[in-house]
């Protein structure tokens, strides 16, 4: 590896080999050749004078790309597609004259982009489902563990650790719905010609419109797609790229929210992301256990969310049937969006798989606040014993302020129960009040909600996709 030129962190540090291959030159140019073979086969099947010998010759060199010839030719002609047509023809002299017949550059370029994005979306789907599977295990394991909930990051009515995990899971479920929709609507450009009119094919097939339509149908079938977009200019609508990156950005949003929560919980010492035996948290403060994985999720997610602007700008500024000001942008924004999301999902899976929960710390924090949470129940008990609800509400408000002052200004423990027991208006002993301090009484339906959500929503999806579950994610550095 050369260390004297720029190396992308997305390939060096973050993205998996599997995703990197999808956007590799080998994948791209082999797909070009598959498309040229599909075109030649289709034209032969529809009556053009193309021989099986020519097609067999094309197939025999489908994967051994002669890059040196293509690169030398591109320096000469400044056209990547024609350079590869030339290079393929050097290897296939018998088929040289029928390669790319009737097609324009976007036949290989745009169809390949769609094929690659679709394959990349399926890899994203597989990783997303594996994250959901691990989160569902975590939610189930901790569905009954009470914890403080927070609104505005202020202590609020308790929930459970497992119920909180279902909130992360629900956002990924919404992303999966969007992802499945986009995958299901991906179509090829087909072979539409220089301005989308298929004029060259109408000429090749002597004015036979049905054969022109059949070209698209056959190419789509050979490449594994349901069909082609019915109309286009020279390119497929660049709005497709926007739809794809919007889905990736949605996953990034969900992952970022999860990473924020984990970082806050790690600050509270309630839940921690994995921390390896030899891992160093800080170069200066040796005791630190910095949440670097969650921070990396947040950082990459910010990049993906901002990347959405690129295809929007491209799609909105295309002129008529096509301009080439999309090319450089697409070469960067689409692969990098996928490589970043790939890294995000690997990190997400790695974190969830190794989350460490500290029940004693969770209990300590909860019990410090629970007397405030229990005041509604305490007031009801006092009313049942003959008290006046409005008077008791005011007394609890005053005593809560006093207990809060003891905690915040004097650094003392929460003594609200002692204050209530000493107030004759309530007629409740300290022992009776302490019996109300069972956290499980205050989590509402949280445990049951977890069970219902997993059983009714998540497990059916995981069962349908069980053959792609079981992934483990190792982070590079």
N, C-alpha and C positions, 0 to 999 in steps of 0.2 A: 504493500500500500504506500502510495506517495504521500508524504507529509508536507509538501511544499505548495499545496493548492487547497482551495476551500473544499471542505467536506460537509455535507448536509447533516445536521444533528438528527434529522428525522430518520435517515438511514443508518447513521453510525450509532445512535443511542436509543431511539424510541420505537421504531416500527419493526414488526416481525419480518423474518425472511419470506414468509408466505405472501404478505402484502407487498413487499418489495418486488417479488418476482412478477406479480400481476402488472406492475407498472415498469417492468424492465424492458430494455430494447429487444431481448429475445422474444418475450411475449408479444410485443407490438408487431415486430416484423414477421414472426411466424403466423400471426393472425392475418397480416396483409396477404401472405401467400395462401393461406386457407381461403381467403375471400377471392383471390384471383382464380383458384381452382374451382370454387363454387360457381363463379361467373362463367368460366369456360365450360363446365359440365352443364350448366343451365342452357347456355347458348347451343351446345351440341344437341341437348335433348329437344330444343325448340327448332332444330333443323338447320343451324348454321354449319358450314363445312369445317368442323373441328373433329379431329380424329381421337380415338381412344389412346393411341400411341402418344399424342401430344399431352393429353391429360396425365397419363402414367408418368411421363417425363417430369411434368410439373410436380406431381406427388413425390417423386423420388428425391427431390431437392427441397421439400417443404420446410425442413427444419435446419438445414445446414446453410445458414445465411453467410454469403461471402461479403462480409462487411468491408473488407479492404477495397474491393471493386466498387461498392456502392459509395464509400466515402470519397474515393478518388474522382468518381463521376460527379458527385454533388459539388465538389470544388470547381468543376468545369462548368456545369450547367445551372448551379444554384437552385436545384429543385429536388426535394427529397424523394418524392414519389417516382419521378422519372428516373432518378438514379437507381432506385431499387428495381424498377421495371428492367432497366439495362442490366443490372447485376443478375437478376433472375434469368434473363435471356442469355447471358453468357453461359450459365450452367445448363440451360435448356434450349439448345439451338434449334431443335425441331419445333418447339412450341413458341419460340421467340415472337413470331409474327401475330400470335393471337392473345398474348398476355395483355390484360387491361382493355380488351376490345370493347369499344362503345362507352367506356367508363370515364369519369373524371376523377381527379385526385381525392375528392371527398368520398368516393366509393370505398376506398381502403381506409382513408383517414377517419372519417366520421363513423363508419360502421365499426371500425376497431375501437374507437372511443366508447361507443355504446356497449360493445361486448366486454371491454375491460371494466367499465364502470359497473355493469351488471354483475360480473364475477366478483368485483370488490365489494359490492353491496351484499352479496350472499355471504362473503367472509365476515363482514361486519355483523350480519344477522346471526351467524353462528356464535360469534364472540359475545354479542349482546345477550343471547339466550343463555349462554354459560354463566354470565354475570347474574342474570335473573335466577338461575338455578341455585347459585351459591347464596344469593341474598334470601331466597325463600327458605333455605336451610337455617340460616342465621335467624330469620324472623320466627321460625317455628321453635328453635331452641330457646329463644328468650322471650317468647310471647307472654309469659307469666311474671317476668321480672319487673316490678314497679320501678319507675324512675321519674324524676321531675321532668315535666314538660315545660317548654318555654314559649311565651309569646313576647315579642320584642326583646328577646333574650333576658326576660324577667321571669322568675319562677311562677309557674302556673299549675293548674290542676294536673295531677300526675297522669302519666300514660305508662306504657311498658316499653322496654328496649325493643322487643319484637314488633310492636305496633309502629314505632318510629321507623323501623326498617321497611315496613310495608309502604311508607310514604316514598322512600327512595325507589322501591320496587314499582310502585304505581307509575312514576314518571317514566321509567324504562318501558313499561307496558305501553304507554302512549307512544313512545318512540318506535316500538315494534309495530304498532298499527300503521304509523306513517311509513315506516320502512317497507312493510309488506305491500302497502298500496303502490309505492313508487316502483318496487321490483316488478309488480304485476302489470304495470303500464309501460315498461320499457320495451321499445320496438326498434327495429333497425331503420336506418335511412333507406336501405335498398340501393337501387341503381337508378337515380333520377336524372342524371346528366348535368350539364353545366349550369342551367338555371332552374332545374327541377321539372322540366317539361318532358323528359325522356325522348327528346327529338332524335337523338342519335340512334336509339333503339327502334323508334318508329321507322327510321331509314333502313336499319339492318334487317328488320322483319317486314319490309315492303308494305308498310302501312297497316300492319295487323295489330290493332289496339289490344286485343286480348292477349297476344303473346307478350306485349310490353308489360301488361299487368302480371302475367305469369312469371316474368323475370323476377319481380319483387317477391312473389309468393315462394318461388323455388329457392331463391337465395336465403330468405328468412328460415325456411324449413331446414336447409342444409346447415345453417349456422346455429340451429337450436332455438329459434325465436318463433313466436306465434304469428308475427307479421311485420309489416313495415308501416311507418307513418304514411297516411294516405296522400298527403301533400307536403311539399317542402320547396325551398329554394335549392340552391346548390348544396346547402348544409341542412342537417336537422336543426330544428329550432333551438337556439342557445338557451331558451328558457328551460330546457331539460336539465342543463347543467345546474341552473339555479335550484330546481326542484331537488336534485340529488344533494347538493351541498346544504340545502335547508334541512334535510333529514340528518345529515352529519352534524350540523350545528345544534339540532334538537338533542341529539345524544350528548353533545358537549355540554349543553345547558344542564342536563340532568346529572351528568358526572360532576360538574362544577359544584352544584348544590350539595351533592353527597360529600365531596371533598371539604367543603366549608363546614358541614356538620361534624365530620370526623376531626377536623382540626380544632374546632371549638370543644368537642368532647375530650380530645387529648389534652387540651389546656386544663380542663376540669379534672383530669386524671381518672375519668370514668371509662373511657374506651380508647384503645391505642391501635394504630396501624402496626403491621409487623415491623420488628426491629431485629436485625440479624446479630448473631453473637459477636462478630468482628466489626459491625457497622459503627462508624464514627458519626456522632450527631453534630459536633461543632469542632472546628479547628482550635478554638480558644477555650471553650467551656466543656470539659471532657464529660461532665455528668449529663449533658443534654441529650434528649431523644427527639430530635426534630422530625416532624411529620413530612419527610421529603417526598414520599410517594404521593400523598394527597396534594401537596403543593405543586408537584409536577402535573398532576391531573388538572389542577386549576390553571396552570400556566398554558398547557397545551390546549385546553378548552377555550381559553381566551383567544388563542390564535385561530382556532377553527371557527369560532363565532364571528370573528372579524373577517375571515376568508370569504364569508357569504357575499360580501360586497363585490368581489371580483366577477363572478358570473352574472350578477345583476348588472354591473356596468357594461359587460360584454354584450349581454342580450339586448339591453336597452339602446345600444348605440350601433347595432349592425345596420348596414345600408342595403335596402331592397333585398335582392336575392343572395348576396353575400359580400363581405369585405374580409380582409385578412388581418384586421387588427384584433381578432380574437386569438390568434395562434399562439403568440408568446405567453399571453396571460393564461390560456388553457393548459399549456405545458407545465406551468407552475402551480396554479391554484387547485386544479382537480387532483393530481397525484398527491400534493402536499396535504390537502384536506383529508384524503383517505389515510395517508401514512400517519398523520397526527391522531385521527380517531382510532386507528388501529393501536397506537401506543397508549391512548387513553383507556381503551377497553382492557388491554393487557394489565395496565396498572390497577384498574378498578377490580378486575378479577383477583389479582394478587393481594390487594388490600382486604377485600371481603373474605378471601380464603384464610387470611391470617389475623383477622381482627381479635384483639384481646379485650375482654370485658372484666371490669373490676367491681363485682357486686358490693363489696364492703364500702367502697368509696361512694358508689351510687346510693346505698342505703344511708350513709352518713349525711350526704347532701339532702336527701329526701326527708329524713327525720328532722333536720334542722328547720325545714320549711313546713312540714306537715301540720303543725298546730294551726298555722294560718289557713291551710287548705281545709282543715276539719271544722272550722268555726260554723259553717252552715249546719253540719250534723249536730254539733254541740248545741246550737241555738234551738234546733228542732226538739232535741231531748229535753231542754229546759222548758220549752213551751208545753210539752206533754206533761211535765211535772207541775204545771200551773203558772208558768211565767208569761209575761206580756211580750209578744214578738217584737214590737217596735222599740220598747225600752231595752230589751236584750240586744237588739241590733246596735243601738247606740252605745251600750256598755262594751260590746265586743269591739266596736270600732275604736273606742278610747283605749281599751286594754291592748289592742293590737298595735296602736301607735306607740304605747309605752314599751311593749316588748320589742318592737322594731328599733326604738331608740336605745334600748339596752344592748342590742346586737350591734348596731352600726356605730354608736358613739362611745360605748363603754367596752366593746369587745367581749361581751358576756354571751352565754348561751341563751337560746330562745326560751323565755320563762312564761310564755303566754298561758300554758296550762295551769301553772302555779297561781298566776294572777286571777284566772277565772275561778279556780277552786276557792280562793280567798274571798271572792265576791259573793255575798249572801243572795244577790239577785238571781243567781243561777241554781243554787241549791244542789250542786254537784261536787262530789269528792274528787280529790286528785286521782285516787285509784280508779274511779269510774271514768274519769276523763282519759286516763292513760290507756284504758281498754279500747278507746276509739282510735288509737294510733296504729292500727293495722293498715299498712299501705295498700293492701289488696282491696280494701273497702272503697278506695277512692279512684280506681283506674277505670271505672265504668265498664263498658263492654270491650275494652281493648283486647283482652286475650281471645274473646270469642270472635271479634272482628278479624283478628289475624287468621284464626282457623277457617272462618268462612271465606275470606279473601283468597287464601291459598288453595282451598278446596274447590271453590267455584270458578275462580278466574285464572290463577297461575298454573296449577297442576295440570289441567287439561292441555294447556299450551306446551308445557314441558313434556307431557306424555306423547304428544304428537311429534315432538322433535327429539325424542330420547336418543336416537342414533347419533346425534351430533353433540351430545352433552358429555361431560367428563373431562373437559380441557383443564389444563393447569397453565399458569402464566408465570414465566420467569422474566424479570426485568433485566435489561442488559447491564446497566450501571446505576 
